[in-house]
Amino acid sequence: MGRKVYDRQFKMAAVQLVLEENLFVKEVAKELFIHPNTLYRWVSEYEEYGESAFPGRGSALYNSQYEMKKLKRENEELRKELDLLKKFRVFLKKKNV
């Protein structure tokens, strides 16, 4: 059995019940059939990231980690290309002399 995935609208609605309606986290979690710790995490994520919390199907933390991995991969690729160009430059200088 896989992990239950909740969409952004569901998460936002649950967080709004806690923050705007001043309901208790345990009470809202029980009504929505989710674990209170999950709802606490959503509330803290919303407080940290605001409206940009819960992008796509994941969390803001997951997306920032993904973005960091992607940038590291791109950086490594650019370093390799730069090294290749530096090596190629040596050959061009020899031809022009």
C-alpha positions in Angstrom: 0.0 0.0 0.0 1.5 3.3 -1.1 1.6 6.6 0.7 -1.6 8.7 0.6 -1.0 11.8 -1.5 -3.1 15.0 -0.8 -3.5 17.7 -3.4 -2.7 21.4 -2.7 -6.4 22.4 -2.3 -6.9 19.8 0.4 -3.8 20.9 2.3 -4.6 24.6 2.0 -8.2 24.0 3.2 -6.9 22.0 6.2 -4.4 24.7 7.1 -7.0 27.5 6.7 -9.3 25.6 9.2 -6.5 25.7 11.7 -5.2 29.3 11.1 -8.3 31.2 10.1 -11.1 29.3 11.9 -8.9 28.9 15.0 -9.8 25.2 15.3 -7.5 22.8 17.0 -5.1 20.8 14.9 -6.1 17.5 16.5 -9.8 18.3 15.9 -9.3 19.1 12.2 -7.0 16.1 11.7 -9.6 13.8 13.2 -12.4 15.2 11.0 -10.2 14.9 7.8 -8.9 11.4 8.8 -5.2 12.5 8.7 -2.5 12.2 11.4 -2.2 15.4 13.5 1.6 15.4 12.9 0.9 15.7 9.2 -1.3 18.7 9.7 1.2 20.3 12.0 3.8 19.9 9.3 1.5 21.4 6.7 0.8 24.4 9.0 4.5 25.0 9.6 5.2 24.7 5.9 2.5 27.2 5.1 3.8 29.6 7.7 7.3 29.3 6.3 6.5 29.4 2.5 3.2 31.2 2.5 1.2 30.9 -0.8 4.1 29.1 -2.5 3.7 26.1 -0.1 2.5 22.8 -1.5 3.4 23.3 -5.2 2.4 20.5 -7.4 2.0 17.2 -5.6 4.9 17.6 -3.2 6.0 19.9 -0.6 8.0 23.1 -0.9 10.9 21.4 0.8 10.9 18.5 -1.7 10.7 20.9 -4.7 13.6 23.0 -3.4 15.7 19.8 -2.9 14.8 18.8 -6.4 15.7 22.2 -7.8 19.0 22.1 -5.9 19.8 18.6 -7.4 18.9 19.9 -10.9 21.2 23.0 -10.5 24.1 20.8 -9.2 23.7 18.5 -12.2 23.6 21.5 -14.6 26.6 23.1 -12.9 28.7 19.9 -13.3 27.7 19.7 -17.0 28.8 23.3 -17.5 32.1 22.6 -15.8 32.8 19.7 -18.1 31.9 21.9 -21.1 34.3 24.6 -19.9 37.1 22.2 -19.4 36.5 20.9 -22.9 36.6 24.4 -24.3 39.8 25.2 -22.4 41.4 22.1 -24.0 40.2 23.0 -27.4 41.6 26.5 -27.1 45.1 25.1 -26.8 44.7 23.4 -30.2 43.4 26.6 -31.8 46.4 28.6 -30.6 48.8 26.0 -32.1 47.1 26.3 -35.6 47.1 30.1 -35.7 50.9 30.3 -34.9 
